[in-house]
């Protein structure tokens, strides 16, 4: 009998696309000290006074524009991935959200209470390391295990940003779009405040201290989000056979006034339109599942920005979601 269960973890979503649900979700998300890395009092002031009075209304409208009849796209597609993976492996599979539901605690308990389970293979569905995604998910899982005194081993899959099977699945899922005619491909990664990177560089002298810091080998790369997204891009480009003038990297989803990673995706979209591009592709490899940040921020708002700047068609390359090659990749990791 297999003594292992698998828990997949994604970021999360409001339960509904109404203002009250979005407000609860944003409060939970933004009050996480791994997300806004400030003392509790400052974090509480920022969230309560600057974010929650206005942002829930705007975000609710954005969610409504992509909401499915079954619910949130992120939750629906994540559940479909879980079901597809369950067909490929002979072990219990759970799917949890760090924020919102189904939460890590309930899903972890459900798996741990099944007869014979001694190990949980925990797979945070983020290719690249960040405290605000991977660390917070792992710490939450550990907290649940300690709180309930669960006699199980937590085995965590490391960031898979340059694993060949992940890159292969990513390229294969994007290939139909790459086979069509286009002027330029933007790799749009979720942004992070620069302080999230520099705080993890224990030397204090490498990350973002020079233009080519991501190309110079350094221990900081083990937890450097920017280095890891650049490596994903490099491996993708090599496997897909893209020319250097055919693509660029940008970062989306800024929040607040802190200095975030550059260049900004919307700025890059405008630059391409100004340079005469009429038909561009955008891929978002920081996400393995389509969500608000891809379906609304890129496919809807990105298209509007591109048209207003003189472009014609912006096409979002969907995330891998439940693409067969991605399901096969996850199944192989589960069996290792």
C-alpha positions as CSV (number, residue, x, y, z in Angstrom):
1,X,0.0,0.0,0.0
2,X,1.3,3.5,-0.9
3,X,1.9,5.5,2.2
4,X,2.2,8.8,0.3
5,X,-0.4,11.5,-0.4
6,X,0.1,14.6,-2.5
7,X,-1.0,18.1,-1.7
8,X,-0.9,20.7,-4.5
9,X,-1.1,24.3,-3.4
10,X,-2.0,27.4,-5.3
11,X,-2.4,31.0,-4.2
12,X,-6.1,31.4,-3.8
13,X,-9.1,33.4,-4.7
14,X,-12.2,35.1,-3.2
15,X,-15.2,32.7,-2.7
16,X,-17.3,35.0,-4.9
17,X,-16.9,37.9,-7.2
18,X,-18.7,40.4,-4.9
19,X,-17.1,43.2,-3.0
20,X,-17.4,41.7,0.5
21,X,-15.8,38.4,-0.6
22,X,-12.9,40.2,-2.3
23,X,-12.4,42.4,0.8
24,X,-12.1,39.3,3.0
25,X,-9.7,37.7,0.6
26,X,-7.5,40.8,0.2
27,X,-7.4,41.3,4.0
28,X,-6.1,37.7,4.5
29,X,-3.7,37.9,1.6
30,X,-2.2,41.3,2.3
31,X,-1.9,40.8,6.1
32,X,0.4,37.9,5.5
33,X,3.9,39.1,6.7
34,X,5.5,37.3,3.8
35,X,3.5,39.4,1.3
36,X,3.8,42.9,2.9
37,X,7.1,42.6,4.7
38,X,6.5,45.2,7.4
39,X,5.7,45.1,11.1
40,X,2.1,44.2,11.9
41,X,1.1,47.7,12.9
42,X,2.3,49.3,9.7
43,X,0.9,46.4,7.6
44,X,-2.5,46.9,9.3
45,X,-2.5,50.6,8.7
46,X,-1.6,50.2,5.0
47,X,-4.2,47.4,4.4
48,X,-7.0,49.1,6.4
49,X,-6.4,52.7,5.4
50,X,-5.0,52.5,1.8
51,X,-6.2,49.2,0.3
52,X,-9.4,48.0,1.7
53,X,-11.5,51.2,1.4
54,X,-11.3,51.3,-2.5
55,X,-9.5,48.3,-4.0
56,X,-12.2,45.6,-3.2
57,X,-14.7,47.4,-5.4
58,X,-12.3,47.6,-8.4
59,X,-11.0,44.1,-7.9
60,X,-14.6,42.7,-7.7
61,X,-15.4,44.2,-11.1
62,X,-12.2,42.6,-12.5
63,X,-13.1,39.2,-11.0
64,X,-16.7,39.5,-12.4
65,X,-15.2,39.9,-15.9
66,X,-13.5,36.5,-15.8
67,X,-15.7,34.6,-13.3
68,X,-16.9,31.2,-14.5
69,X,-20.3,29.7,-13.8
70,X,-18.5,27.1,-11.7
71,X,-16.6,29.8,-9.8
72,X,-13.2,31.4,-9.7
73,X,-11.0,30.4,-12.7
74,X,-8.0,29.7,-10.5
75,X,-10.0,27.3,-8.2
76,X,-11.9,25.7,-11.1
77,X,-8.8,25.1,-13.2
78,X,-6.8,23.9,-10.2
79,X,-9.5,21.4,-9.4
80,X,-9.5,20.2,-13.0
81,X,-5.7,19.7,-12.7
82,X,-6.2,17.7,-9.5
83,X,-8.7,15.5,-11.1
84,X,-6.5,14.9,-14.2
85,X,-3.6,14.1,-12.0
86,X,-5.6,11.7,-9.8
87,X,-6.3,9.6,-12.9
88,X,-2.5,9.2,-13.4
89,X,-1.4,8.3,-9.9
90,X,-2.4,5.7,-7.3
91,X,-2.3,7.9,-4.3
92,X,-4.6,10.5,-2.7
93,X,-4.4,14.0,-4.2
94,X,-5.5,17.2,-2.5
95,X,-5.6,20.7,-3.8
96,X,-5.4,23.6,-1.4
97,X,-5.2,27.4,-1.6
98,X,-3.0,29.5,0.6
99,X,-5.7,32.1,0.9
100,X,-9.4,31.4,0.7
101,X,-10.8,27.9,0.3
102,X,-10.2,25.1,0.2
103,X,-7.5,26.0,2.7
104,X,-4.2,24.2,3.5
105,X,-5.4,23.1,6.9
106,X,-8.6,21.4,5.8
107,X,-6.9,19.7,2.9
108,X,-3.8,18.6,4.8
109,X,-6.0,17.1,7.6
110,X,-8.2,15.3,5.1
111,X,-5.1,13.6,3.5
112,X,-3.3,12.9,6.8
113,X,-6.4,11.2,8.3
114,X,-6.6,8.6,5.5
115,X,-5.4,5.1,6.6
116,X,-1.7,4.4,6.1
117,X,-0.6,7.9,5.1
118,X,2.9,8.6,6.5
119,X,4.1,11.2,4.0
120,X,2.7,14.3,2.3
121,X,4.4,15.3,-0.9
122,X,3.7,19.0,-0.9
123,X,3.9,20.7,-4.3
124,X,3.5,24.5,-4.2
125,X,2.5,25.3,-7.8
126,X,5.0,28.1,-8.2
127,X,8.0,27.5,-10.5
128,X,10.1,30.3,-8.9
129,X,11.1,31.0,-5.3
130,X,9.5,33.8,-3.4
131,X,8.7,34.2,0.3
132,X,5.3,35.5,-0.7
133,X,4.3,32.3,-2.5
134,X,6.5,29.3,-1.6
135,X,7.7,30.2,2.0
136,X,4.3,31.2,3.3
137,X,2.7,28.0,1.9
138,X,5.4,25.7,3.4
139,X,5.2,27.5,6.8
140,X,1.4,27.2,6.8
141,X,1.7,23.5,6.1
142,X,4.2,23.1,9.0
143,X,2.0,25.1,11.3
144,X,-0.9,22.8,10.6
145,X,1.2,19.7,11.2
146,X,2.4,21.1,14.5
147,X,-1.0,22.4,15.6
148,X,-2.7,19.0,15.1
149,X,0.4,17.0,16.1
150,X,0.2,15.0,12.9
151,X,2.6,12.0,12.6
152,X,3.4,12.6,9.0
153,X,6.5,13.7,7.0
154,X,6.2,16.8,4.9
155,X,8.3,16.4,1.7
156,X,8.4,19.6,-0.3
157,X,9.1,19.9,-4.0
158,X,11.7,22.5,-4.7
159,X,11.2,25.4,-7.2
160,X,11.2,23.8,-10.6
161,X,12.0,26.9,-12.7
162,X,14.6,25.1,-14.8
163,X,13.7,21.5,-14.6
164,X,13.7,20.0,-18.1
165,X,10.3,18.3,-17.8
166,X,8.7,21.5,-16.7
167,X,10.3,23.5,-19.5
168,X,9.2,20.9,-22.0
169,X,5.6,21.0,-20.8
170,X,5.6,24.8,-20.9
171,X,7.0,24.9,-24.4
172,X,4.7,22.2,-25.6
173,X,1.6,24.0,-24.2
174,X,2.7,27.2,-25.9
175,X,3.7,25.7,-29.2
176,X,0.4,26.1,-31.1
177,X,0.6,29.9,-30.5
178,X,4.3,30.1,-31.4
179,X,3.6,28.4,-34.7
180,X,1.4,31.3,-35.7
181,X,2.6,34.6,-37.1
182,X,3.4,37.2,-34.4
183,X,5.7,40.3,-34.0
184,X,6.9,39.8,-30.5
185,X,6.5,37.5,-27.4
186,X,6.5,39.0,-23.9
187,X,7.4,36.8,-21.0
188,X,5.3,38.5,-18.3
189,X,6.2,37.4,-14.8
190,X,4.4,38.4,-11.6
191,X,6.3,41.3,-10.1
192,X,7.9,41.6,-6.7
193,X,9.1,44.5,-4.7
194,X,12.9,44.7,-5.1
195,X,13.2,44.5,-1.3
196,X,11.9,40.9,-1.4
197,X,15.0,40.0,-3.3
198,X,17.6,42.0,-1.6
199,X,16.5,40.9,1.9
200,X,17.3,37.3,0.9
201,X,20.8,38.1,-0.4
202,X,22.8,37.4,2.8
203,X,25.9,39.0,1.3
204,X,24.0,42.3,0.7
205,X,26.3,42.8,-2.3
206,X,24.9,40.8,-5.2
207,X,21.2,41.0,-6.0
208,X,20.3,44.1,-8.0
209,X,23.8,45.6,-7.2
210,X,24.9,45.3,-10.8
211,X,23.1,45.0,-14.2
212,X,24.2,41.4,-14.8
213,X,23.7,40.1,-11.3
214,X,21.5,37.3,-12.6
215,X,24.2,36.0,-15.0
216,X,27.0,35.8,-12.4
217,X,26.9,32.6,-10.3
218,X,26.1,33.3,-6.7
219,X,24.6,31.4,-3.7
220,X,21.8,34.1,-3.6
221,X,20.3,32.6,-6.8
222,X,18.8,29.7,-4.8
223,X,16.2,32.2,-3.5
224,X,16.4,34.9,-6.2
225,X,13.1,35.3,-8.0
226,X,14.5,37.4,-10.7
227,X,17.4,35.0,-11.5
228,X,15.0,32.1,-11.6
229,X,12.6,33.8,-14.0
230,X,15.5,34.7,-16.3
231,X,16.6,31.0,-16.3
232,X,13.1,29.9,-17.2
233,X,13.1,32.3,-20.1
234,X,16.5,31.2,-21.3
235,X,15.6,27.5,-21.2
236,X,12.2,28.2,-22.9
237,X,13.9,30.2,-25.6
238,X,16.5,27.6,-26.3
239,X,14.0,24.7,-26.4
240,X,11.5,26.7,-28.6
241,X,14.3,28.0,-30.9
242,X,13.3,31.7,-30.5
243,X,15.6,34.4,-31.9
244,X,16.9,37.1,-29.5
245,X,15.0,39.9,-31.2
246,X,11.6,38.0,-30.9
247,X,11.0,38.2,-27.2
248,X,11.5,40.3,-24.0
249,X,10.9,39.9,-20.2
250,X,8.6,42.1,-18.1
251,X,6.9,42.1,-14.7
252,X,3.2,42.7,-14.0
253,X,0.8,43.2,-11.0
254,X,2.4,46.0,-9.1
255,X,0.8,47.2,-5.8
256,X,1.8,50.1,-3.7
257,X,4.6,52.6,-3.9
258,X,7.6,50.4,-3.3
259,X,10.2,49.9,-6.0
260,X,9.2,46.8,-8.0
261,X,11.1,44.8,-10.5
262,X,11.3,46.4,-14.0
263,X,10.3,46.7,-16.7
264,X,6.6,46.9,-16.2
265,X,4.5,44.8,-18.6
266,X,2.1,47.5,-19.5
267,X,5.0,49.8,-20.3
268,X,6.5,47.1,-22.5
269,X,3.2,46.6,-24.3
270,X,3.1,50.3,-25.1
271,X,6.7,50.4,-26.3
272,X,6.1,47.5,-28.7
273,X,3.0,49.3,-30.1
274,X,5.0,52.5,-30.5
275,X,7.7,50.6,-32.3
276,X,5.1,49.3,-34.9
277,X,4.2,45.9,-33.5
278,X,0.6,44.9,-34.4
279,X,0.4,41.4,-33.2
280,X,2.0,40.3,-30.0
281,X,1.9,37.2,-27.7
282,X,2.1,37.3,-23.9
283,X,3.0,34.2,-21.8
284,X,2.9,34.2,-18.0
285,X,5.2,31.4,-16.8
286,X,5.0,32.5,-13.1
287,X,1.6,31.0,-13.1
288,X,0.8,27.3,-14.0
289,X,-3.0,28.0,-13.7
290,X,-4.9,30.8,-15.4
291,X,-6.3,33.4,-13.0
292,X,-7.2,37.0,-12.6
293,X,-3.7,38.1,-13.4
294,X,-3.7,36.4,-16.7
295,X,-7.3,36.4,-17.8
296,X,-8.1,39.9,-16.8
297,X,-4.9,41.8,-16.3
298,X,-3.3,40.5,-19.6
299,X,-6.0,39.2,-21.9
300,X,-8.5,42.1,-21.2
301,X,-6.6,45.1,-19.9
302,X,-3.4,44.2,-21.8
303,X,-5.4,44.2,-25.0
304,X,-6.9,47.5,-24.2
305,X,-3.5,49.1,-23.5
306,X,-2.1,47.6,-26.7
307,X,-5.0,49.0,-28.8
308,X,-4.8,52.4,-27.2
309,X,-1.1,52.6,-28.0
310,X,-1.6,51.7,-31.7
311,X,-1.4,47.9,-31.6
312,X,-3.9,45.5,-33.0
313,X,-4.0,42.1,-31.4
314,X,-2.6,40.9,-28.1
315,X,-2.9,37.1,-27.5
316,X,-2.6,35.6,-24.1
317,X,-0.9,32.2,-24.3
318,X,-2.9,30.2,-21.7
319,X,-1.2,28.7,-18.7
320,X,-0.5,25.0,-18.7
321,X,-3.7,24.4,-16.6
322,X,-4.4,20.7,-17.2
323,X,-2.3,20.3,-20.3
324,X,-1.5,16.6,-20.7
325,X,2.3,17.1,-20.7
326,X,2.0,19.1,-17.4
327,X,-0.2,16.4,-15.9
328,X,2.4,13.8,-17.0
329,X,5.2,15.9,-15.4
330,X,3.4,16.2,-12.1
331,X,2.6,12.5,-12.1
332,X,6.3,11.6,-12.6
333,X,7.2,13.9,-9.7
334,X,4.6,12.2,-7.5
335,X,6.0,8.7,-8.3
336,X,9.7,9.6,-7.6
